[in-house]
């Protein structure tokens, strides 16, 4: 999902406790395939930069693969937090009221979900750096995508990270 949508999810979830401040937006995570469900938690901008770096650099050594992965992983919280704070600011300006009270629990849980999802997604990609650890890493990544595609949306619901929870 784009960072704008990702931040909207966080701010909307915060607003559930304060419905007068912001009208919650849809945070429907029940779409398409397991990969789509997992990718929904990853800022699409981080995926785009990761894939662009991968294609430009063409990492042919284990170290280079790990560096590209580390950059992609570092971009997940960077893009998310920038979008989150931008969204909070816009909500207050557009509505003429103060944004909903910050909920660090929601922000951190969504951030953890995003980083776990990015790692599983990267592990499911061909020639990933995890192959240096185990030659079956691609299979583990694919399996993680399937399991996380089932668990993450449900866990997000149970943990109160979706609308109306």
Buried (B, 14 or more C-beta within 10 A) or exposed (E): BEBBBBBBBBBBBBBBEBEEBBEBBEBEBEEEEBBEBBBBBBBBBBBBBBEEBBEEEEBEEEEBBBBBBEBBBEBBBBBBBBBBBBBBEBBBEEEEEEBBEEBEEBBEBBBEBBBBBBBBBBBBBEEBBBBEEEEEBBEBBBBBBBEBBEBBBEEBBEBBBBBEE
